[in-house]
Amino acid sequence: MAVIRPEIQLIFAPDLHIFVDARRRTGRTAVITDGVSTLGHVVESLGVPLTEVGRLLVDGQTVSTAHVPAAGESVEVRPVSRPQRIEGAPLRFLLDVHLGTLARRMRLLGIDTAYESTDIGDPALAARSAAERRVLLSRDRGLLRRRELWAGAYVYSTRPEQQLRETLERFAPELAPWERCVSCNGDLVKTTKDSVRTELKDGTEHAYDAFAKCADCGQVYWQGAHHARLELIVTQAQQITAAANTQH
């Protein structure tokens, strides 16, 4: 008995062209399916992680990723809407080993950001995302296709400043600058100079009066030589997030 292999037509939104081969970046292209796989599986098999997919339109009607395409259907694959809202838990993040600078900048802004400084493997990362209800940020497309993942997002840029902009524009998280430890993600607590005096060098002790200490790892913070640069990062982040929220 012959197996029916339906042919469908797909068009990918420009934002998703990075994931598909060149011949699928202009107009509608034909795809032969197996007749049983879901539309979500078909899209992923063409290179697009479902974390990056928003609405799926079949002949103009919205369908779910569980839809099984039939012969002759025309499918439009759109990107996630921005700002993207994550339901089911507070907005928290988990970053893989390659995004250390981004993790520190997100923590500077007060965004709850877990980070793995060693490569613990894709299964463990996906499992932690699910267990802690964290959005996994990664440039690893295979990792973002793991079924146990709770939520995820692809990081398009390789530059930390642009990676931060991407994250803020996509999720528009609530910011609380200077309230989180950039080293371990713990909460910062204001403290007196006397209570941290033994941890300060002579120059720091005489030059600064305002201090904070991480409640988890004990690291001490003050407004040092790099504060102006960090303040600029904070100001720009607040502007980007405010603009993103006005688009909702």
Phi and psi in degrees as a GROMACS rama.xvg file:
@    title "Ramachandran Plot"
@    xaxis  label "Phi"
@    yaxis  label "Psi"
@TYPE xy
-70.8096  139.228  ALA-2
-87.6187  126.622  VAL-3
-80.4898  124.044  ILE-4
-118.584  93.8946  ARG-5
-62.7264  145.61  PRO-6
-105.83  129.218  GLU-7
-122.028  167.804  ILE-8
-113.94  129.077  GLN-9
-119.369  144.154  LEU-10
-133.188  128.101  ILE-11
-102.112  137.071  PHE-12
-62.6498  150.259  ALA-13
-52.7421  -35.4604  PRO-14
-63.0862  -18.6093  ASP-15
-100.891  0.257134  LEU-16
-63.086  -26.4319  HIS-17
-59.9763  -24.9424  ILE-18
-91.6984  -19.1277  PHE-19
-109.491  159.925  VAL-20
-71.9439  163.489  ASP-21
-56.2985  -35.8414  ALA-22
-69.5205  -12.8686  ARG-23
-103.698  13.5278  ARG-24
-97.6397  -3.2485  ARG-25
-132.131  119.472  THR-26
66.6152  -164.536  GLY-27
-87.0332  138.944  ARG-28
-127.703  149.995  THR-29
-81.6056  142.128  ALA-30
-133.135  129.972  VAL-31
-92.8649  120.095  ILE-32
-100.848  173.659  THR-33
-93.6474  -1.7487  ASP-34
86.2278  -7.53955  GLY-35
-127.501  -23.8647  VAL-36
-71.4842  148.479  SER-37
-74.7063  163.902  THR-38
-64.4537  -36.0692  LEU-39
-59.1611  -43.7694  GLY-40
-64.337  -40.6567  HIS-41
-62.2135  -46.1319  VAL-42
-62.5825  -45.1332  VAL-43
-64.2284  -37.1797  GLU-44
-64.683  -20.68  SER-45
-90.5676  2.0595  LEU-46
110.167  -2.05029  GLY-47
-100.339  113.678  VAL-48
-62.2328  140.558  PRO-49
-66.1659  -17.4223  LEU-50
-61.7864  -21.3443  THR-51
-100.4  -1.15402  GLU-52
-96.8698  130.127  VAL-53
-97.0761  -110.832  GLY-54
-80.5204  143.033  ARG-55
-112.579  120.264  LEU-56
-111.571  123.078  LEU-57
-110.319  113.672  VAL-58
50.9454  38.7523  ASP-59
87.5267  -5.28684  GLY-60
-107.666  136.347  GLN-61
-69.1834  132.658  THR-62
-129.433  167.586  VAL-63
-90.731  171.289  SER-64
-66.2483  -16.8695  THR-65
-81.418  -6.6446  ALA-66
-62.1494  135.029  HIS-67
-99.0273  112.019  VAL-68
-67.2741  143.428  PRO-69
-108.506  162.369  ALA-70
-55.7512  135.448  ALA-71
87.4885  -5.90579  GLY-72
-70.2266  146.518  GLU-73
-109.928  121.069  SER-74
-115.406  129.745  VAL-75
-111.379  126.317  GLU-76
-107.875  114.614  VAL-77
-105.241  155.833  ARG-78
-77.9533  168.477  PRO-79
-62.7777  147.292  VAL-80
-74.3094  154.51  SER-81
-127.604  136.396  ARG-82
-72.2554  142.206  PRO-83
-83.5842  130.039  GLN-84
-102.72  130.057  ARG-85
-103.359  119.525  ILE-86
-93.3221  152.049  GLU-87
102.833  -9.10764  GLY-88
-169.17  159.885  ALA-89
-59.5722  152.398  PRO-90
-75.6424  106.607  LEU-91
-132.751  159.545  ARG-92
-128.625  157.093  PHE-93
-134.273  126.029  LEU-94
-113.461  143.188  LEU-95
-80.7867  179.447  ASP-96
-61.5691  -21.6718  VAL-97
-87.8415  -0.617807  HIS-98
-119.279  39.3205  LEU-99
-63.1939  -43.2706  GLY-100
-65.1064  -41.6161  THR-101
-61.1437  -41.7883  LEU-102
-59.2735  -44.6556  ALA-103
-64.5468  -38.7638  ARG-104
-70.1879  -36.822  ARG-105
-65.7368  -40.1766  MET-106
-65.8687  -37.941  ARG-107
-54.4542  -35.3667  LEU-108
-84.2405  -0.0614033  LEU-109
83.7184  16.4377  GLY-110
-86.9638  127.97  ILE-111
-63.7724  106.632  ASP-112
-133.632  107.028  THR-113
-83.8922  148.901  ALA-114
-146.801  133.618  TYR-115
-99.0358  110.736  GLU-116
-79.5361  -8.42269  SER-117
-125.293  158.958  THR-118
-81.4741  101.384  ASP-119
-91.7171  -2.00242  ILE-120
96.3025  149.571  GLY-121
-60.1969  -44.4282  ASP-122
-59.0578  -41.4739  PRO-123
-68.5281  -39.1542  ALA-124
-63.2676  -47.0225  LEU-125
-63.1455  -39.3789  ALA-126
-65.6622  -39.0109  ALA-127
-67.3765  -38.5421  ARG-128
-56.3166  -44.6106  SER-129
-70.7439  -43.1392  ALA-130
-66.5887  -36.9161  ALA-131
-103.189  2.71954  GLU-132
53.158  55.1793  ARG-133
-114.873  144.24  ARG-134
-79.5374  118.569  VAL-135
-83.8703  123.128  LEU-136
-102.142  131.068  LEU-137
-161.148  157.226  SER-138
-101.397  7.91727  ARG-139
-94.013  105.911  ASP-140
-66.3  -35.256  ARG-141
-63.5479  -40.5854  GLY-142
-60.8647  -40.5397  LEU-143
-72.2047  -9.79505  LEU-144
-96.8409  1.5735  ARG-145
-68.6874  135.009  ARG-146
-68.1267  -29.8711  ARG-147
-78.4978  -7.63756  GLU-148
-61.7712  135.874  LEU-149
-78.7115  -50.5389  TRP-150
-158.466  151.987  ALA-151
-156.588  171.171  GLY-152
-154.499  138.711  ALA-153
-81.5604  136.296  TYR-154
-96.6522  112.278  VAL-155
-77.3784  -38.8852  TYR-156
-88.8751  158.961  SER-157
-101.205  -4.54527  THR-158
-99.5876  125.994  ARG-159
-53.9399  -40.9527  PRO-160
-65.7539  -36.8637  GLU-161
-76.4777  -33.1312  GLN-162
-60.872  -41.282  GLN-163
-65.2673  -44.5451  LEU-164
-58.584  -45.4583  ARG-165
-55.1289  -48.2295  GLU-166
-64.7862  -43.3509  THR-167
-66.7955  -41.5305  LEU-168
-69.2879  -33.7766  GLU-169
-76.808  -40.6837  ARG-170
-110.487  -18.5684  PHE-171
44.8365  55.9345  ALA-172
-69.7272  157.408  PRO-173
-71.6139  132.073  GLU-174
-103.143  144.429  LEU-175
-142.361  72.9945  ALA-176
-57.4087  146.643  PRO-177
68.4153  17.1339  TRP-178
-112.799  3.38553  GLU-179
-136.079  142.747  ARG-180
-71.2811  126.39  CYS-181
-75.0612  -15.3926  VAL-182
-85.9349  -42.0566  SER-183
-127.478  -5.18785  CYS-184
81.648  5.3455  ASN-185
-74.1017  168.667  GLY-186
-78.96  140.449  ASP-187
-92.3415  139.724  LEU-188
-124.645  129.973  VAL-189
-61.9121  142.069  LYS-190
-143.204  168.454  THR-191
-91.9265  158.581  THR-192
-62.252  -38.1248  LYS-193
-61.0231  -37.3915  ASP-194
-72.4718  -19.097  SER-195
-119.24  9.24453  VAL-196
-55.5481  -37.8774  ARG-197
-70.2107  -14.4783  THR-198
-98.9962  3.12956  GLU-199
-107.897  146.113  LEU-200
-80.4242  162.247  LYS-201
-56.1619  -43.8464  ASP-202
-62.4911  -41.5613  GLY-203
-67.4746  -41.6417  THR-204
-60.9815  -37.0603  GLU-205
-87.4802  -21.1251  HIS-206
-94.0406  -19.9545  ALA-207
-131.303  150.817  TYR-208
-121.996  -21.6029  ASP-209
-102.447  128.327  ALA-210
-137.917  155.163  PHE-211
-137.517  156.455  ALA-212
-136.488  139.574  LYS-213
-71.1914  129.45  CYS-214
-70.2274  -17.4716  ALA-215
-99.2928  -56.3154  ASP-216
-99.4127  -12.4185  CYS-217
85.3719  3.33588  GLY-218
-64.7126  140.833  GLN-219
-100.712  140.112  VAL-220
-126.238  147.648  TYR-221
-153.503  169.894  TRP-222
-83.2339  85.0402  GLN-223
-87.429  -158.681  GLY-224
-63.6388  -26.6749  ALA-225
-92.2171  5.82525  HIS-226
-62.9438  -38.8711  HIS-227
-61.5059  -40.8096  ALA-228
-66.5435  -41.329  ARG-229
-67.4854  -37.0544  LEU-230
-62.7105  -35.8397  GLU-231
-66.2512  -41.5633  LEU-232
-59.0306  -43.7295  ILE-233
-63.8068  -47.456  VAL-234
-60.8085  -45.9674  THR-235
-63.442  -39.9639  GLN-236
-63.4003  -41.2656  ALA-237
-62.9143  -39.1708  GLN-238
-67.271  -42.0406  GLN-239
-64.437  -43.8449  ILE-240
-67.045  -40.3453  THR-241
-61.7111  -42.8871  ALA-242
-64.7143  -39.5248  ALA-243
-63.8659  -39.2825  ALA-244
-69.1739  -27.1279  ASN-245
-73.1011  -15.7937  THR-246
-86.0933  -10.1776  GLN-247
